[in-house]
């Protein structure tokens, strides 16, 4: 029986259609370093924001650990949207960013491309056919950290550790499972709710800590005011309706 996050079904939201003029761009362009789990929601939010403002949003998508290194080393990023709260706080303490803000809270699921007759993620893990399980590297990716915490909290770590395949980020973990390279993957709920994710099966991992995702405006960015305004938009009621449809809470 298919189990697709029954408690995480969200109302349909209209798709925003944005027509760009063919003339050269005249407004500001802000560069946003975004954690991979948030790339798809950001694209939708950026389209909505660009339709109402003279600002273009250009994303740089990477794992949070890599984004930290980019910002720390002076990459031309105006706004960081990390997959944790620790990274923006650290950059603020180091004088690189303005005070952080929370823009979303994510949750973890266990995802499978194939249907499985199980009622919980623990039952799925116990299946004799499960040989490989993808997890984002905990030292690089917050969703990998929360997956490891859930495995340890539930007592499944010892039995699972020999099956673990590590990925650079949570999107890569999802891709491993979607391609059939692994049997299962611990991923963000937002990925299970994507177009491709909905073609598979997902089980909520209630033992996993909520992933608090924070952002910060980069001090050295060339468009601080525009980046600050976009950060405020991400916390608006309009943006939160979209984020809710992607599996995030607040």
Secondary structure, 3 states (H helix, E strand, C coil): CCCECHHHCCCCCCCCCCCCCCCCCCCEEEEEEEEHHHHHHHHHHHHHHHHHCCEEEEEEEECHHHHHHHHHCCCCCCEEECCCCHHHHHHHHCCCECCCEEEEEECEEEEECCCCCCCCHHHHHCCCCCCCEEEECCCCCHHHHHHHHHHHHHCCHHHHHHHEEEECCHHHHHHHHHHCCCCEEEEEHHHHCCCCHHHCEEEECCCCCCEEEEEEEECCCCCHHHHHHHHHHHCCHHHHHHHHHCCCEC
